[in-house]
Amino acid sequence: MMKSSKLLMLAGAIFIQISAHHALAAGEPWKGQTEVRPVELGLMAGAAIYGNEVNWSSLATMAYLLKNQGFLDEIDDRLWIEMELGPTFFSTANSNQTGLQYSAHLRWDFSYNETWTVYSLGGLSGFGLPKSLGSSFTIHPRFGAGVQYQTKAALLFRGEVSAEFIGLGVALNF
C-alpha cells in the first residue's frame, strides 16, 4: 500500500513537471500568434499638453488592423492605423474654453503574452485651439508608447504617453 502511494505521488510529480515545462515552452514571452479582431473602438481621458499648458482631454479612439502578422518573424507583432479625436478643455485667467485634439498615426503592437501588449505609435497630431489661444489649427509629428491589458472578454484597458497626451482608457475589439 505504501509503495503504490509513493509510486503514484512520483508519477504525479513527473506529470506536473512535464506539463509545466510544456506550458512554459508554449507561452514564451513575445512569441506566439495572438489573434485579434480587426476593429478597435475606445475612449481615453488624461492630460493634453499644449506648449507649457496641461489641460484635461477626452479622446475617442478608432483603430483598424492593417497587418495581423507584423514585420518581425520571431516576435508576435501587428500593425494598426488609428485615429484619436476629442475635446480639450483650456483654462485662461478669465474663462474656460474648449478646443479639439486629434491624432492620426500608425500603432505597432508587440504582444508579451495573451494579456499584455506594449505598443509604439507615430504619425501626426495637433489641436484646434479656442479663441483665447488664437483660434488656430496646429499640426505636428507625434511619437509615443503605450501598454494594453486584454481581459478575457473583448474589453481591454490601455495607457499611453506621448509628447502631447498622457492618458488611460478602455477599448472594445469587434
Buried (B, 14 or more C-beta within 10 A) or exposed (E): EEEEEEEEEEEEEEEEEEEEEEEEEEEEEBBBEBEBEEEBEBBBEBBBBBEEEEBBBBBBBBBEBBEEEBEEEEEBBBBBBBBBEBBBBBEEEEEEBEBBBBBBBBBBBBBBBEEEBBBBBEBEBBBBBBEBBEEEEBEEEBEBEBBBEBEEEEEBBBBBEBEBBBBEBBBBBE
